Amino acid sequence: MFWKTVGRMVLVPLAFLIAAAVTLFVLFTLGLERFTQSVHADEASAANIEQVFALIDKATLMFATFTVIPAILFAIVGEVARIRSLLYYVIGGGVSMAVTPLLAQGADGGPAVVWQVFAVAGFAGGFAYWLIAGRSA
């Protein structure tokens, strides 16, 4: 019993860090793809490039502050309630990431593309967490 608890105390934070890395990877690769599509669709001017760098600074701050707390809450609830469902972790990851644009910009929440990118990244992170720690909760 003792070693099983110690094992979970090591596995859960490790799984959360790996899931966060997967989420970050998907967020930036898919976000970069969407960004590249929008830049090539419109003629980029110097003012647009400055806005892009401002947006990148804001996105970095937003990702660091708003995404961690809901994801940790979903992981804690899943561990305490011993939820083993794949849907719980995938949907929980997607919801915790999709809430991020809403928290950052207020009621409008930004364009739908931003929501899609954040939700897909959250789904990928939730799936990674479930693969490592969630199915044995």
N, C-alpha and C positions, 0 to 999 in steps of 0.2 A: 504494500500500500504506500509506504513512504517513497520508494523508488519510482513508483508510477506517478506520484504527485510531483516529484522533482523532475522527472522526465517531461511532464506537461509544462512545468514552469520554464523549462529550457526550450521546448518545442514551439510553444505558442508565440513567444516574442521572435524567435527565429523565423517562423512561418509568416508572421506579420511583416517583418523586414523584407523577406523575399517577395511577398505579395505587393508590398509598397514599391519595390524595385520594378516588378512586372508592370504595375500600374503606371509608374513614371515612364517606363520605356514605351508603353503603348500610347500614353498621353502625348509624349513628345514626337514620336514617329508619325502617329496619325494626325496630330496637330500640325506637324511640319508639312505633311502631305496636303492637308486642307488649306494651309497658308500658301503653299506654292501654287495650288490651283487658283486661289483668289488673286494672287499677285499677277499671274500670267493671264488671267481673264481681263483684268483691268490694266490700263497703262499706269505703271508706278511712277510717281513723281517724288521729288525730294521730301515734300511734306508728308507723303504717305509712308516713306521709309522712317522718318522720325516718329510717326505715330506707331509704327510697327515696333520700334525699339521701346517706346513707352509701354506698349501693350505687353511686350515680353517681360519687362520689369514688373508690371502689375500682376501678370500671370504667375511669375515666380513667387511673389509674396502671397498671392491668393492660394497657390497650391500648398505652400508651407504652413499656412495658418488654418485654413478652413477644411481641408480634407482629412487631416489626421484625427480630429476629435470624433466625427461621426463613424469613421472606420473602426476606431478603437472601441467605441460603444457597441457596434454590431458584433465585433469579435468577443467582447466581454459577455454580452448577453448570450451569444451562441455557446460559449464555453460553460457559463454558469447553468444555463438551461439544458446543456448537453444536446444541442440541436445538431443533427448530422446531415441535414438536408442540403443537397447541392443548390437547390433553388434559393434557400435562405441566404447563403453566402454570396451567390452570384447577384441576386437582386439587391441584397444589402450593400454590396460593393458598388453596384450601379447607382443606387439611390444616394449613397454617401458622396459619390463623385458628382452626380447630377445636381445636387443641392448647391454645390460650390458656386456656379455662376449666379444662382439666385441670391446667395448670401453676399456676393461681391458687388452686384450691381443694383440691388434693390428689387422692386416688384417686377420690372420687365425681364430681367434675367439674361438678356443678351440674345443673339441670334440662335436659331435652332441648330446650326452647325456646331456651335460651342457646346450645346447640351449633348449632342450626339457624340462628340469626341470624348467628353468627360464621362458620359455614361458607359461607352464602350471600354474605356480604360478601367472604370470601376468594375465592370463585369469581368474583365480579365484578371484583375487583382483579387476579386472575390473567388473566382475559380481557382486561382493559384493557392489561396489560403485554404480553401476546402481540400485541395489535393494533398497538401502537406499536413494540416492539423484538423481541419473541420470534419472530415469523415470519421475521425476517431475521437470526437469530442466526448 
